[in-house]
Amino acid sequence: MKRTFKYRAYPTAVQQHWLYAELKHQKKLYNYMLQMRSQMWEYGSVSVSMYEQINHLAKLRENSHYSEHPQDLQVSTLKRLNAAYDNFFDRCQDGKAKKKGHPKFKRSVRSVTWSVRKSKVKDKATGTFKRVRQKPIRKTGTRLDRLKVPKLGEVKIRMHRPFSGDPKEVTLKKTARGWYCFIVCEVPDTIPCVPKSAVGVDVGTKTFVITSDGEKVGNRKFYKRGHDRLAALQRELARKQKGSKRYWKARNALAKHHDKVACQRLDFIAKTAYGLYHHKGFDAVVVEDLHIKGMLKNKDQKGLAKSISDTAWGMFFEWCQWVAKRDGKHFHAVDPAHTSKTCSNCCQRVKGKMSLSVRTFECKHCGFVLGRDHNAALNILYRAACALRENEFWATILAETRNPLLQQACWG
C-alpha cells in the first residue's frame, strides 16, 4: 500500500526561478513526446512505447540543451505521458465510456516528479554491498529540514510529522499559496479487523452527515460562506487589463481564495471521516452508493447541484474508504433505492414521491415518527446487515443492531 505525505516547502527566490524554468521545460518535453506519438500513429500506424521514448531522450541528451536538466525529472514526465495513454486505451476498451479523452497538449505544468534512486552501501558487519534507497530529506535538527532536489540542491521544507515506509517518489508542486512537497512511501498492508460495531451514514446538503445513532454533523458550506468575497475578487479581476501586472495580481488573489476554500473543505472532510472510525469507535461505515454525477444534472430543484458540489459527497466517501484501508477498518456502499421512503420499524414503503421539503418521516402503518435522514441512516445499516447473510460483501458477522422484520422482508 502506498501513502503520500504532504509538507510545505520554502524555496528561495533563486530556486523558484530555477523551478519555473524547469516547469516550462517539462511542459515542452511532454508536448514534444505527445506530438511524436500522435504523428507516428497518424502517418505510419506505429505505436511508440515509453521505453523507446526514454531511449530517444538519451540520444537527445548527448548534444543538446536537454542535458542541462535533470534526467530523473524528464523520465518521470515520460511516465506521466505513458500513464495518460494507458488510461486512454482503457477508456477505449470500456464500452460505457462516452468520451475517450485522448491526451492533450499541456498549456502549463505545475509540478515536477522524480523517483528516489538506490545506491550501493557497504554493510560493516558482513562486508557485502547492498542497494539502499537514498533518503530524500536531510534532518537539520531545526524547524526547517532540507529536501534534496536533483541538480538544484537542498530546498527548505517544514516536516510537521515524520514519514513512514520506504520512500519511492517525490513531487514538488506549485499551488496558489506556495510550494508543497509530496513524498510517496510504500508501507505494509494493514490486516482488516473483525468488525464488532458498524454505523449507517446518510449524507445531505443541510446536514452534512447523520448517523444511525442520531448524531449530526452540520454542513459548513465553505463555498457559500466565501461567495461574497469570491464575487468581489472576480469583479476586481474583470476591471483589470488582461496581461498587466495588476491583472496577474488580481488573478493570484482569486486563485488563493479558491485554494483556501478547497483546503478548508478537505480538512473538514478528512476530520469527519477519521472521527467516524476512531473518535466514535466504529469498525465499519456503511453509506449509499450514490450516482452523484447524475444528481448534479437535476434541474427540478434550483441550486441543488451547487449545494451538492459544495458538500463534496464523493470526496467524503473516498476518504472513508481510504481511512478504512489504511487502519484496517471496513467500508461499504449499499443500494440507495427507497432508503428515505422505507420505514425502519415495520419495513413498509411510502407510496408516491416524497418531496425533499418533507424532513420528518411518518409511517401510516405503524405510526413510527422519525427524522427523514435518521430513518434513512437506519435503513442503510439494516440493508448492509441483510446482505451480510448472503455472504455477498463481508465474510464476518456484525454483532450490531439488526431489524428482524426488515430481514424477513428482504428474504421473503
N, C-alpha and C positions, 0 to 999 in steps of 0.2 A: 504494500500500500504506500502511496506517495502523499506526503504532507508538504504544504507550502507555508513558509514563514515570511512574514512581511515586516520590513524595517524601513525607517526613514533615513535617507541619505542626504548628505550636505556637501556636494562638490563645490570647489572654489570657482571663481569666475573663469580662470584659465581652463579648468577641467570641463566646465559647462560648454565653453567654446569648442573644445575637442569633441565632446559628446554630440553636440549639434551637428558638427561636420560628419561624425560617424553615422548618425541617423540618416543624414542626407545620402551618404554613400550606400548604406544598406538598402535604402529605397531604390536607388538606381540599379543596384545589383539584383534586387528582386524583380524589377520590371524587365531588366535585360534577360534574365533567365526565363521569365514567363514568356517573353516575346520569342525566345529561341524554341521553347516547347510548342508554342502555338504555330509558328511558321513551319517547323519541321513536320508537324502533323498535317497542316493545311496543304503544303506543296508536295510532300513526299510520303504522307501517311506513315511517318516514322515516329515511334514513341521514344522519348528521351527519358531515361531513368535518373534518379537522384545521383547515383554513383558516377554516371557519365558526366553529369554537370560538375561534380566535385573534381573529376579528372580534368575537365576543361578549365576549371578555376585554377588548378595547379599550374597549367600552362600559361594562363593569364598573369599569374603572379611572378613569372620568370623575368619578364622585361616590360613592366608597366607599372602604373600607379597603384595597382591592386596590392602590391607587396607592402605598401605603406600602411595598410590597415590590418588589424588582427585576423588571422586565418580562422580562429575559433568562432568569431562573430559572423564571418562570411559563411562558414559551414552551417551554422545554426539558421541563417537566413534561407539557405537552400533546403534545409529540413522543414522549415515552415512552409515553403512553397510546395514541397512534396506532400505535406500533410493536407494542404488545401486541395491538391489534385486527388488525393485518396478519398477525401470527403465528397468531392465532386463525382467520382466514379461510384461511390456508394449510393449517392442520390440518384444516379442514372439507373442503377440496378433496382432501386426501390420503386415499385410501381405506384405507390401512394404519394410520392413526392411530386408536387405540381411544378415547382421551379427547380431546375437542375443546378443553377448557380455556378457557372463557370468562373474560375478565378479571374479577378480583375486586376488591373494595374493600380498600384497604390499612389495616392496623392501625397501621403506623408507616413512616416514610421515614427512611433513614439517610444519604442523600447528596443534594447539590444540584449541578446541572449548568448551565453556561451556555456559549454559543458566543462565541468571540473575534471581536469586531467589526473591521471595516475602517474606516480613516479616511483622509481626503484629505491627502496630503503633497506639498508643492511641491518639484519637482526643481530644485536650484540651477543645474545645468548647462544644462538646456533651458528652464526656466521654466514647465514644464507641471505639472499636478496629476495625481497617480496615487494609486490606492487601495492602501494598505498595511495589512496586518493588525497590530493592536497586539500588543505583547509582554506576555504575562500576568505576567511576573516581572521585578522590578526588582533589578538587581545592586547590592549594597552593599559588596562587597569584604571582607566579614567572614564568619564562619562561617554566619550565617543571612541569607538573602535575603528578599525580600518578594513575596508573592503578592497581586495586585490582585483584590479581590472586589467585585462591584457593590454599591454603597450601604453597604458595610461598611468599606471602606478596605483597608489592607495587613495581611496576616497573615504572621507569621514562617514561613519554610519552609527546610528543610535540603536544599539541592541537592548531593547527593553525586556527581552526574555531570551534565553539560550535556545538554539535549535537542537533537535534530537534526530538521530538517524544518520544515514550516510548521505552527504550532500552530492547531488547529481548534476544540478543545473542552476545557474544564476541568471537573473534577469534584472536589468536596470531600466526603470521606466520613468518617463516624464509625464506628470499629470499637471492639472491646472494649479495645484497648490504646492508643487515641489517635486522632488525626485524620490523614488521609492525603490527598494531592493527586495526581490523575491527569491528565496532560496528553496529549491525543491529537494526534499530529502526522501530517501527510501527507508521506511520503518516497517517492522514486522506486523503482520495482520493480527488483529485482536479477535480472540475466540468469543463468539456470541454467548451471552449468559442465558440461563434458563429464566424466561420471563415469569415473574411472580405477581406483577401488577401492571395494568395497562390503563390507558386513558383514551377516550374518543375526543377528537378535536374538530370543532366546526368553525370555519372562518367566515368573516363578514366585513362589511365596509364601515358600519357604525361601531361595532365591537370587533376588534381585530381577531381575537381568539376567545372562545368559550369552551370549556372542557365539560366532560360528562359529570364531573363533580360539582359543576355550577360556578366555577371560578371564571372570572372575566379579565381580559387584558384589553384595555382601551386602545383605539386606533389613534396614533399620533398625528396622522395627516401632515406629513412633513412638506409635501408639495403645496398643499392648500395653505398652510401657515406662511410659507415663503412666497406666495403668489404675488402679493403686492410689491415686494422687493424685486421679484423677477420681472414684473411688468415695468417697473421704473428703470431697471437696467436695460431692458430691451428698447424702451423709448429713447434712452440716452445713446444707445448704440446706433439707432436709426438716424439720429441727428448728425452723426459724425460722417465726414467724408471718407469714403472707402479707401483704404491704403495709407491713411495718415497715421501719425503717432498716437493721436487721441482715439482714433478708431481702434487700434490694436490694444490700447489701454482699456477702453470700454469693453472690448471683446474678452479680454482676460478677466475682467471683473465679473462678466456674465458667466464665463466658464467656471470661475471659482465658486460662484453661487450654486451652479448645478452640481459641482463636485461635493460641496458641503451637504446639500440635500441628499445626495446618493450615499455619502458616508454615514449620515445620521440614520437613514433607513436601514443600511446594512448593519450598523451597530445594534439597533433595536431588534432586528430580526434574529441576529446571532444570539443575543442575550435571551430572547424569548425561547428559542429552540433549545438552548443549553439548559435553561431553567426547568423545562418540562422533564428532562431526563435526570438532572442532578439536584436541583433545588426542591422539586416536587417529589422526586424519588420514583418515577415511573420507569419500568423496564421496556415498555412498548408504547408507541404512539400510533394511533390509527386515524387517518384522515380520509377525505373524499378524493377520488381520482377525477378531478375537475378538468374539463376541457376549457382552459382559460382563454385561449385564442378565439374560440367560438363565442364565449361570453363577452368579449370585447367588441364584437360586431353587433351586439344587441342595440337596436335603435328605438325600442319602446320606452326605455327609461332614460331621460335626459341626464347626462353627466355621470351615468353609471360606469361607463368604460374608463373615464378618467379616475374615478374613485377606486376601481379595481386595480388599475395600473399603479396608483399611489400606494395601495396596501401591499402590492408585490406578493401575492399568494404563492406564485411559483417559486420565488426565491426562498420563501419560508419553508416550503416542502423540501427543497433541495438541501437546506441547512439541517432540517430534521433528519433527513436521510444520511447526510454526511456525519453528523454527530453520532448517530446510531452505529454507523460503520466504524467510526474511529474508536468509540468507547465500548464496543461490544454490546450494544443495545439492539432493539428491534424497531423497525418502521414498516408500516403497511398502508396501502391505499385501497379502499373498497369502492364498490359501485355507488355513485351518488344519487341514484334514482329514488325519488319519493322519500328521502330521509326527513324532510321537513313536514310532509303530509301524513306520515305514519305515526300512530300513537305508540309511544314506547311502553305503555302499560298493558294495552289489550291487542296491539298489532293491527288495529283497524285503520284503513286509509280514508282520508278525507276525499270526497268526490269533487270533481271540478278543479279549477285552477285556484291556487292560493296566492293572493296578492302579496307583494313584498311589504306593503304597508301594514299588514297584519303581523304583529310581533308576538302575539300570545296564541298558543295552540290550545284549543278546546275540543275535546273528544265528545262527540254526541252519543257514543255508545256506552262509555263507562264514566263520563263526566270528569275525566282527568284534565287538569288545567296546569300548564307549564309554559315557560318561555319558549318561543319558537326555536331559537338557536340551541338552548339547553336540551330540548327534546330531540333535535337533530343529532346532537353530540352523543346522546344515549343510543340512538339507533345506529350510529356509526360504530360504536363499540360493540353493540349486540350483533351487528351484521358480521363483524370480524370473528366473534366467538362462535357464531353459527357455521361459518365457512371452515372454522378450525376442525370441526368434527369430520369433515370430508377429507382432511389432510391435503387441502388444496394449497395452503400458504405456509403454515408453520408446522413443524414436526413435534413441537412440545405443546403441552396443555396449559392454558392460562387458568389460574385459580381465582380470577376476579369475578365481579358480579355478572350474572347472566340472567336473561329473561326466559323462563321455561315456555311461556306462551308464544313468544316470538320464535323460539327454536322449533316448536311444534308446527307453527305456521310455515316456517322455511322448509321443514322436512315433509310437510303434507300429512 
